Amino acid sequence: MVWRRRLMTAEGSDHASTGAATRSPATAPSSSQVGEARAVASAAPHFPIRTDWTVDEVRNVYHQPLGNLVLQAALAHRAYFPPEQVQRCTLLSIKTGGCPETCTYCSQSSAYKTGVRAEPLLPLETVLEQARRARDRGSTRFCMGAAWRGVSQVGPRQFQRVLEMVQQVRALGMEVCATLGLLTAEQARALKAAGLTAYNHNLDTSRAFYPQIVSTRTYDDRLETLRVVRDAGIHVCCGGILGLGESPDDRIALLHTLATLQQHPESVPVNALVPNRGTPLEHQQPVPVWELCRTIATARVLMPASMVRLSAGRVSLRPAEQMLCFVAGANSIFTGDKLLTTPNNDRDTDEVMFAAFGLQGKPPFAMGDAARTHAAASHGAEVATSG
């Protein structure tokens, strides 16, 4: 990419203002910088964890001038997390295509002619090879997705194979996330016992707009799966998709639902639709970056101790646009050539961006001090260091 070449050139070029031939080595932070960082960290009480937000409050946060919103979100972010730390995650489709669901955005639905063929569950060694490769390239969270309606529809033998994948990937020292569709309480407990860190089950959009997007499962079906995941002691990963044709009020309603769950999701992915050929939404226009940024910033203000993940659709953003999202509170990305079946930024490109912007990776199972304190108070010491 042109921008990548420019960044690499800039990294090695002379600095005209100083005459230096090379970049100055990084220096330790000054005492004033350390003091400033501690002062920002002590601001956590000014961004308390609330689950009693009203719709009007969420609307007021969302609709304030973007500069004010981003500043507020940046302060909330710094109250709970190191602002330069961005977790790299990798998402692998372990079972592609043939899904009986009718999600209008998804290329894996058997209801649409998208060119995605139904494939069997990947072999364990293939999954482990991909996980090792991701870990060696800087990812600390490995997510596995299966195109199923739910685990109950595929039987115990398939599920047992997934449990073994979870165990083996966790043994690599990575956080492990899975998205397998609907779950029962027994299945959630089995995933927890296997070592699953988090379970992804997005709400996609608002309750009011949802029937226009999915007809084969209800909003309450999704909320019930979130409940059994939470009851099993697994972290919840739940967010939505922008660009489905929803209104700003739908985005506000989705954020309100997430922020008023009994406990905030530990992970909130914010996706921008990548239109897939053959789906009903293949001609949707891309979401403007400022709308993506506004949603990320609002999520950060409402759920300050959660990981806010800049997820699908990042491939269309320029580096400066991605940086705006990081300033607004995003502290995770998915890296690798694909997100399930959609294109994504490659790791080499992300390495260049991280170096140019001074971003650092997040270790597995690590949280900011303020987020860790909140987690310990909410869940007990057992999960105080979980990511």
FIMAR-757104 format. One record per residue (C-alpha): residue number from 1; x, y, z. Coordinates in nm, 2 decimals, padded with zeros to 4 digits, always signed. Layout:
{rec NUM,{X,Y,Z}}
...
! end
This chain:
{rec 1,{+00.00,+00.00,+00.00}}
{rec 2,{+00.12,+00.36,-00.07}}
{rec 3,{+00.06,+00.47,+00.29}}
{rec 4,{+00.27,+00.18,+00.41}}
{rec 5,{+00.56,+00.27,+00.19}}
{rec 6,{+00.54,+00.63,+00.31}}
{rec 7,{+00.53,+00.53,+00.67}}
{rec 8,{+00.84,+00.31,+00.62}}
{rec 9,{+01.02,+00.59,+00.44}}
{rec 10,{+00.93,+00.83,+00.72}}
{rec 11,{+01.06,+00.59,+00.98}}
{rec 12,{+01.40,+00.59,+00.82}}
{rec 13,{+01.43,+00.94,+00.68}}
{rec 14,{+01.63,+01.23,+00.80}}
{rec 15,{+01.45,+01.47,+01.03}}
{rec 16,{+01.47,+01.80,+00.86}}
{rec 17,{+01.40,+02.00,+01.17}}
{rec 18,{+01.69,+01.85,+01.37}}
{rec 19,{+01.93,+01.74,+01.10}}
{rec 20,{+01.94,+01.40,+01.26}}
{rec 21,{+02.02,+01.11,+01.02}}
{rec 22,{+01.83,+00.86,+01.22}}
{rec 23,{+01.55,+00.85,+01.47}}
{rec 24,{+01.64,+00.93,+01.83}}
{rec 25,{+01.63,+00.63,+02.06}}
{rec 26,{+01.33,+00.61,+02.29}}
{rec 27,{+01.39,+00.77,+02.62}}
{rec 28,{+01.25,+00.69,+02.96}}
{rec 29,{+00.95,+00.90,+03.06}}
{rec 30,{+01.02,+01.21,+03.27}}
{rec 31,{+00.90,+01.24,+03.62}}
{rec 32,{+00.64,+01.49,+03.51}}
{rec 33,{+00.51,+01.24,+03.25}}
{rec 34,{+00.49,+00.97,+03.51}}
{rec 35,{+00.30,+01.20,+03.74}}
{rec 36,{+00.06,+01.29,+03.46}}
{rec 37,{+00.00,+00.92,+03.38}}
{rec 38,{-00.07,+00.85,+03.75}}
{rec 39,{-00.31,+01.15,+03.76}}
{rec 40,{-00.50,+01.02,+03.46}}
{rec 41,{-00.52,+00.67,+03.61}}
{rec 42,{-00.66,+00.81,+03.93}}
{rec 43,{-00.95,+00.95,+03.73}}
{rec 44,{-01.13,+00.61,+03.73}}
{rec 45,{-01.38,+00.72,+03.99}}
{rec 46,{-01.49,+01.00,+03.75}}
{rec 47,{-01.59,+00.73,+03.50}}
{rec 48,{-01.77,+00.48,+03.73}}
{rec 49,{-01.91,+00.15,+03.61}}
{rec 50,{-02.29,+00.20,+03.56}}
{rec 51,{-02.56,-00.03,+03.44}}
{rec 52,{-02.84,+00.21,+03.50}}
{rec 53,{-02.80,+00.44,+03.19}}
{rec 54,{-03.12,+00.58,+03.05}}
{rec 55,{-03.18,+00.60,+02.68}}
{rec 56,{-03.18,+00.98,+02.70}}
{rec 57,{-02.84,+00.98,+02.87}}
{rec 58,{-02.70,+00.75,+02.60}}
{rec 59,{-02.85,+00.97,+02.33}}
{rec 60,{-02.69,+01.28,+02.49}}
{rec 61,{-02.35,+01.11,+02.50}}
{rec 62,{-02.38,+00.99,+02.14}}
{rec 63,{-02.50,+01.32,+01.99}}
{rec 64,{-02.25,+01.56,+02.15}}
{rec 65,{-02.00,+01.73,+01.93}}
{rec 66,{-01.75,+01.47,+01.81}}
{rec 67,{-01.45,+01.64,+01.94}}
{rec 68,{-01.60,+01.66,+02.29}}
{rec 69,{-01.71,+01.30,+02.27}}
{rec 70,{-01.37,+01.17,+02.16}}
{rec 71,{-01.20,+01.37,+02.45}}
{rec 72,{-01.44,+01.23,+02.70}}
{rec 73,{-01.39,+00.88,+02.57}}
{rec 74,{-01.01,+00.92,+02.57}}
{rec 75,{-01.02,+01.02,+02.93}}
{rec 76,{-01.24,+00.72,+03.02}}
{rec 77,{-01.00,+00.50,+02.83}}
{rec 78,{-00.70,+00.63,+03.02}}
{rec 79,{-00.88,+00.58,+03.35}}
{rec 80,{-00.89,+00.20,+03.30}}
{rec 81,{-00.62,+00.11,+03.04}}
{rec 82,{-00.28,+00.21,+02.91}}
{rec 83,{-00.38,+00.42,+02.61}}
{rec 84,{-00.09,+00.30,+02.39}}
{rec 85,{-00.18,-00.07,+02.44}}
{rec 86,{-00.38,-00.24,+02.16}}
{rec 87,{-00.45,-00.61,+02.17}}
{rec 88,{-00.40,-00.81,+01.85}}
{rec 89,{-00.65,-01.09,+01.80}}
{rec 90,{-00.68,-01.35,+01.53}}
{rec 91,{-01.02,-01.50,+01.42}}
{rec 92,{-01.03,-01.84,+01.24}}
{rec 93,{-01.33,-02.00,+01.08}}
{rec 94,{-01.31,-02.36,+01.20}}
{rec 95,{-01.63,-02.46,+01.02}}
{rec 96,{-01.72,-02.25,+00.72}}
{rec 97,{-02.05,-02.22,+00.52}}
{rec 98,{-02.38,-02.41,+00.52}}
{rec 99,{-02.53,-02.21,+00.81}}
{rec 100,{-02.91,-02.24,+00.83}}
{rec 101,{-02.95,-01.89,+00.98}}
{rec 102,{-03.07,-01.60,+00.76}}
{rec 103,{-02.85,-01.32,+00.88}}
{rec 104,{-02.87,-01.08,+00.58}}
{rec 105,{-02.51,-00.97,+00.61}}
{rec 106,{-02.35,-01.31,+00.62}}
{rec 107,{-02.18,-01.49,+00.33}}
{rec 108,{-02.20,-01.82,+00.52}}
{rec 109,{-02.58,-01.85,+00.52}}
{rec 110,{-02.71,-02.13,+00.31}}
{rec 111,{-03.01,-01.91,+00.22}}
{rec 112,{-02.80,-01.70,-00.02}}
{rec 113,{-02.59,-01.77,-00.33}}
{rec 114,{-02.26,-01.62,-00.21}}
{rec 115,{-02.01,-01.87,-00.35}}
{rec 116,{-01.91,-01.98,+00.00}}
{rec 117,{-01.92,-02.36,+00.01}}
{rec 118,{-02.01,-02.57,+00.32}}
{rec 119,{-01.69,-02.72,+00.46}}
{rec 120,{-01.64,-02.97,+00.75}}
{rec 121,{-01.49,-02.88,+01.08}}
{rec 122,{-01.12,-02.82,+01.05}}
{rec 123,{-00.88,-03.08,+01.19}}
{rec 124,{-00.73,-03.01,+01.53}}
{rec 125,{-00.37,-02.98,+01.40}}
{rec 126,{-00.47,-02.73,+01.14}}
{rec 127,{-00.63,-02.51,+01.41}}
{rec 128,{-00.32,-02.54,+01.63}}
{rec 129,{-00.09,-02.45,+01.34}}
{rec 130,{-00.29,-02.14,+01.28}}
{rec 131,{-00.30,-02.05,+01.65}}
{rec 132,{+00.08,-02.09,+01.69}}
{rec 133,{+00.14,-01.88,+01.38}}
{rec 134,{-00.09,-01.61,+01.52}}
{rec 135,{+00.08,-01.62,+01.86}}
{rec 136,{+00.42,-01.60,+01.70}}
{rec 137,{+00.31,-01.29,+01.50}}
{rec 138,{+00.19,-01.10,+01.81}}
{rec 139,{-00.17,-01.21,+01.86}}
{rec 140,{-00.26,-01.29,+02.22}}
{rec 141,{-00.62,-01.38,+02.17}}
{rec 142,{-00.73,-01.66,+01.93}}
{rec 143,{-01.10,-01.67,+01.83}}
{rec 144,{-01.27,-01.97,+01.66}}
{rec 145,{-01.60,-01.93,+01.47}}
{rec 146,{-01.83,-02.21,+01.35}}
{rec 147,{-02.11,-02.15,+01.10}}
{rec 148,{-02.37,-02.33,+01.32}}
{rec 149,{-02.71,-02.23,+01.44}}
{rec 150,{-02.60,-02.37,+01.77}}
{rec 151,{-02.41,-02.65,+01.93}}
{rec 152,{-02.72,-02.86,+01.99}}
{rec 153,{-02.78,-02.89,+01.62}}
{rec 154,{-02.44,-03.05,+01.54}}
{rec 155,{-02.42,-03.32,+01.81}}
{rec 156,{-02.18,-03.41,+02.09}}
{rec 157,{-01.90,-03.55,+01.87}}
{rec 158,{-01.85,-03.22,+01.69}}
{rec 159,{-01.87,-03.03,+02.01}}
{rec 160,{-01.61,-03.26,+02.18}}
{rec 161,{-01.37,-03.17,+01.90}}
{rec 162,{-01.42,-02.80,+01.96}}
{rec 163,{-01.36,-02.86,+02.33}}
{rec 164,{-01.03,-03.02,+02.25}}
{rec 165,{-00.94,-02.72,+02.03}}
{rec 166,{-01.01,-02.49,+02.32}}
{rec 167,{-00.80,-02.69,+02.56}}
{rec 168,{-00.50,-02.71,+02.32}}
{rec 169,{-00.51,-02.34,+02.21}}
{rec 170,{-00.53,-02.24,+02.58}}
{rec 171,{-00.22,-02.45,+02.65}}
{rec 172,{-00.04,-02.23,+02.40}}
{rec 173,{-00.07,-01.94,+02.65}}
{rec 174,{-00.34,-01.75,+02.45}}
{rec 175,{-00.68,-01.62,+02.54}}
{rec 176,{-00.94,-01.83,+02.37}}
{rec 177,{-01.27,-01.70,+02.24}}
{rec 178,{-01.53,-01.90,+02.05}}
{rec 179,{-01.85,-01.82,+01.86}}
{rec 180,{-02.06,-02.13,+01.79}}
{rec 181,{-02.41,-01.99,+01.79}}
{rec 182,{-02.68,-02.07,+02.06}}
{rec 183,{-02.56,-02.25,+02.37}}
{rec 184,{-02.73,-02.44,+02.66}}
{rec 185,{-02.61,-02.40,+03.02}}
{rec 186,{-02.45,-02.74,+03.01}}
{rec 187,{-02.26,-02.66,+02.69}}
{rec 188,{-02.14,-02.33,+02.84}}
{rec 189,{-02.01,-02.51,+03.15}}
{rec 190,{-01.82,-02.76,+02.93}}
{rec 191,{-01.66,-02.47,+02.74}}
{rec 192,{-01.56,-02.31,+03.07}}
{rec 193,{-01.41,-02.64,+03.20}}
{rec 194,{-01.21,-02.66,+02.87}}
{rec 195,{-01.05,-02.33,+02.94}}
{rec 196,{-01.25,-02.09,+02.72}}
{rec 197,{-01.18,-01.73,+02.81}}
{rec 198,{-01.47,-01.56,+02.63}}
{rec 199,{-01.77,-01.64,+02.42}}
{rec 200,{-01.88,-01.41,+02.13}}
{rec 201,{-02.25,-01.37,+02.06}}
{rec 202,{-02.33,-01.03,+01.91}}
{rec 203,{-02.67,-00.86,+01.93}}
{rec 204,{-02.60,-00.71,+01.59}}
{rec 205,{-02.83,-00.41,+01.62}}
{rec 206,{-03.13,-00.28,+01.82}}
{rec 207,{-03.42,-00.49,+01.92}}
{rec 208,{-03.65,-00.28,+01.70}}
{rec 209,{-03.44,-00.32,+01.38}}
{rec 210,{-03.33,-00.67,+01.44}}
{rec 211,{-03.62,-00.85,+01.26}}
{rec 212,{-03.51,-00.69,+00.94}}
{rec 213,{-03.17,-00.85,+00.97}}
{rec 214,{-03.24,-01.20,+01.11}}
{rec 215,{-03.55,-01.41,+01.09}}
{rec 216,{-03.44,-01.75,+01.23}}
{rec 217,{-03.36,-01.66,+01.58}}
{rec 218,{-03.50,-01.39,+01.81}}
{rec 219,{-03.33,-01.11,+02.01}}
{rec 220,{-03.43,-01.29,+02.32}}
{rec 221,{-03.26,-01.61,+02.20}}
{rec 222,{-02.94,-01.41,+02.18}}
{rec 223,{-02.99,-01.26,+02.52}}
{rec 224,{-03.05,-01.60,+02.67}}
{rec 225,{-02.72,-01.73,+02.53}}
{rec 226,{-02.54,-01.43,+02.69}}
{rec 227,{-02.71,-01.52,+03.02}}
{rec 228,{-02.59,-01.88,+03.01}}
{rec 229,{-02.24,-01.77,+02.92}}
{rec 230,{-02.23,-01.53,+03.21}}
{rec 231,{-02.37,-01.79,+03.45}}
{rec 232,{-02.10,-02.03,+03.35}}
{rec 233,{-01.83,-01.78,+03.44}}
{rec 234,{-01.71,-01.72,+03.09}}
{rec 235,{-01.64,-01.36,+02.98}}
{rec 236,{-01.90,-01.21,+02.74}}
{rec 237,{-01.80,-01.07,+02.40}}
{rec 238,{-02.09,-00.89,+02.26}}
{rec 239,{-02.13,-00.60,+02.02}}
{rec 240,{-02.29,-00.51,+01.69}}
{rec 241,{-02.26,-00.42,+01.32}}
{rec 242,{-02.29,-00.07,+01.17}}
{rec 243,{-02.41,-00.02,+00.82}}
{rec 244,{-02.70,-00.26,+00.81}}
{rec 245,{-02.94,+00.02,+00.72}}
{rec 246,{-03.00,+00.11,+01.09}}
{rec 247,{-03.07,+00.46,+01.21}}
{rec 248,{-02.87,+00.65,+01.48}}
{rec 249,{-03.15,+00.57,+01.72}}
{rec 250,{-03.09,+00.20,+01.65}}
{rec 251,{-02.72,+00.24,+01.74}}
{rec 252,{-02.81,+00.42,+02.05}}
{rec 253,{-03.06,+00.15,+02.15}}
{rec 254,{-02.80,-00.12,+02.09}}
{rec 255,{-02.54,+00.06,+02.31}}
{rec 256,{-02.81,+00.11,+02.57}}
{rec 257,{-02.89,-00.26,+02.58}}
{rec 258,{-02.52,-00.35,+02.61}}
{rec 259,{-02.46,-00.09,+02.88}}
{rec 260,{-02.76,-00.19,+03.09}}
{rec 261,{-02.70,-00.57,+03.10}}
{rec 262,{-02.66,-00.69,+03.45}}
{rec 263,{-02.29,-00.68,+03.39}}
{rec 264,{-02.11,-00.51,+03.10}}
{rec 265,{-01.95,-00.74,+02.84}}
{rec 266,{-01.58,-00.77,+02.90}}
{rec 267,{-01.54,-00.73,+02.52}}
{rec 268,{-01.74,-00.51,+02.29}}
{rec 269,{-01.66,-00.56,+01.92}}
{rec 270,{-01.77,-00.27,+01.69}}
{rec 271,{-01.80,-00.39,+01.33}}
{rec 272,{-01.85,-00.20,+01.01}}
{rec 273,{-02.04,-00.40,+00.75}}
{rec 274,{-01.83,-00.55,+00.48}}
{rec 275,{-02.09,-00.61,+00.21}}
{rec 276,{-02.08,-00.97,+00.08}}
{rec 277,{-02.18,-01.05,-00.28}}
{rec 278,{-02.50,-01.25,-00.30}}
{rec 279,{-02.63,-01.14,+00.04}}
{rec 280,{-02.93,-00.90,+00.07}}
{rec 281,{-02.70,-00.63,+00.20}}
{rec 282,{-02.44,-00.65,-00.08}}
{rec 283,{-02.51,-00.30,-00.21}}
{rec 284,{-02.50,-00.12,+00.13}}
{rec 285,{-02.29,+00.19,+00.14}}
{rec 286,{-01.99,+00.20,+00.37}}
{rec 287,{-02.02,+00.36,+00.71}}
{rec 288,{-01.84,+00.70,+00.73}}
{rec 289,{-01.55,+00.68,+00.97}}
{rec 290,{-01.68,+00.95,+01.19}}
{rec 291,{-01.99,+00.74,+01.26}}
{rec 292,{-01.78,+00.44,+01.34}}
{rec 293,{-01.57,+00.66,+01.57}}
{rec 294,{-01.88,+00.81,+01.74}}
{rec 295,{-02.01,+00.46,+01.82}}
{rec 296,{-01.67,+00.35,+01.95}}
{rec 297,{-01.64,+00.66,+02.17}}
{rec 298,{-01.99,+00.62,+02.31}}
{rec 299,{-01.92,+00.25,+02.39}}
{rec 300,{-01.60,+00.36,+02.57}}
{rec 301,{-01.78,+00.62,+02.78}}
{rec 302,{-02.07,+00.39,+02.87}}
{rec 303,{-01.85,+00.08,+02.94}}
{rec 304,{-01.51,+00.22,+03.04}}
{rec 305,{-01.36,-00.10,+03.17}}
{rec 306,{-01.45,-00.31,+02.87}}
{rec 307,{-01.22,-00.40,+02.58}}
{rec 308,{-01.37,-00.21,+02.28}}
{rec 309,{-01.26,-00.39,+01.96}}
{rec 310,{-01.22,-00.23,+01.62}}
{rec 311,{-01.33,-00.53,+01.43}}
{rec 312,{-01.47,-00.60,+01.08}}
{rec 313,{-01.44,-00.32,+00.82}}
{rec 314,{-01.11,-00.20,+00.94}}
{rec 315,{-00.96,-00.30,+00.61}}
{rec 316,{-01.12,+00.01,+00.44}}
{rec 317,{-00.98,+00.26,+00.69}}
{rec 318,{-00.66,+00.45,+00.64}}
{rec 319,{-00.40,+00.45,+00.92}}
{rec 320,{-00.50,+00.80,+01.05}}
{rec 321,{-00.86,+00.69,+01.06}}
{rec 322,{-00.77,+00.38,+01.26}}
{rec 323,{-00.57,+00.60,+01.49}}
{rec 324,{-00.88,+00.82,+01.55}}
{rec 325,{-01.06,+00.51,+01.66}}
{rec 326,{-00.78,+00.42,+01.90}}
{rec 327,{-00.79,+00.78,+02.04}}
{rec 328,{-01.17,+00.74,+02.08}}
{rec 329,{-01.13,+00.43,+02.30}}
{rec 330,{-01.07,+00.12,+02.08}}
{rec 331,{-00.80,-00.09,+02.23}}
{rec 332,{-00.81,-00.41,+02.02}}
{rec 333,{-00.80,-00.51,+01.66}}
{rec 334,{-00.83,-00.84,+01.46}}
{rec 335,{-00.52,-00.90,+01.25}}
{rec 336,{-00.46,-01.15,+00.97}}
{rec 337,{-00.57,-01.19,+00.61}}
{rec 338,{-00.94,-01.27,+00.69}}
{rec 339,{-01.21,-01.24,+00.95}}
{rec 340,{-01.40,-01.56,+00.89}}
{rec 341,{-01.47,-01.51,+00.51}}
{rec 342,{-01.42,-01.13,+00.48}}
{rec 343,{-01.10,-00.95,+00.39}}
{rec 344,{-00.89,-00.80,+00.67}}
{rec 345,{-00.56,-00.61,+00.72}}
{rec 346,{-00.25,-00.83,+00.70}}
{rec 347,{-00.01,-00.85,+00.99}}
{rec 348,{+00.28,-00.68,+00.82}}
{rec 349,{+00.07,-00.38,+00.75}}
{rec 350,{-00.04,-00.37,+01.11}}
{rec 351,{+00.32,-00.39,+01.23}}
{rec 352,{+00.41,-00.08,+01.03}}
{rec 353,{+00.11,+00.10,+01.17}}
{rec 354,{+00.20,+00.00,+01.53}}
{rec 355,{+00.56,+00.12,+01.49}}
{rec 356,{+00.46,+00.45,+01.33}}
{rec 357,{+00.20,+00.53,+01.60}}
{rec 358,{+00.39,+00.40,+01.90}}
{rec 359,{+00.13,+00.13,+01.98}}
{rec 360,{+00.21,-00.17,+02.19}}
{rec 361,{+00.06,-00.51,+02.20}}
{rec 362,{-00.14,-00.63,+02.50}}
{rec 363,{-00.02,-00.94,+02.68}}
{rec 364,{-00.27,-01.22,+02.72}}
{rec 365,{-00.48,-01.22,+03.04}}
{rec 366,{-00.37,-00.86,+03.12}}
{rec 367,{-00.59,-00.57,+03.22}}
{rec 368,{-00.53,-00.21,+03.32}}
{rec 369,{-00.49,-00.15,+03.69}}
{rec 370,{-00.83,+00.02,+03.72}}
{rec 371,{-01.00,-00.24,+03.51}}
{rec 372,{-00.84,-00.52,+03.72}}
{rec 373,{-00.96,-00.36,+04.04}}
{rec 374,{-01.31,-00.33,+03.90}}
{rec 375,{-01.30,-00.70,+03.79}}
{rec 376,{-01.19,-00.81,+04.13}}
{rec 377,{-01.47,-00.62,+04.30}}
{rec 378,{-01.73,-00.76,+04.06}}
{rec 379,{-01.62,-01.12,+04.02}}
{rec 380,{-01.37,-01.20,+04.29}}
{rec 381,{-01.00,-01.25,+04.28}}
{rec 382,{-01.02,-01.56,+04.05}}
{rec 383,{-01.08,-01.34,+03.74}}
{rec 384,{-00.89,-01.03,+03.85}}
{rec 385,{-00.62,-01.09,+03.60}}
{rec 386,{-00.82,-01.23,+03.31}}
{rec 387,{-00.83,-01.04,+02.98}}
! end
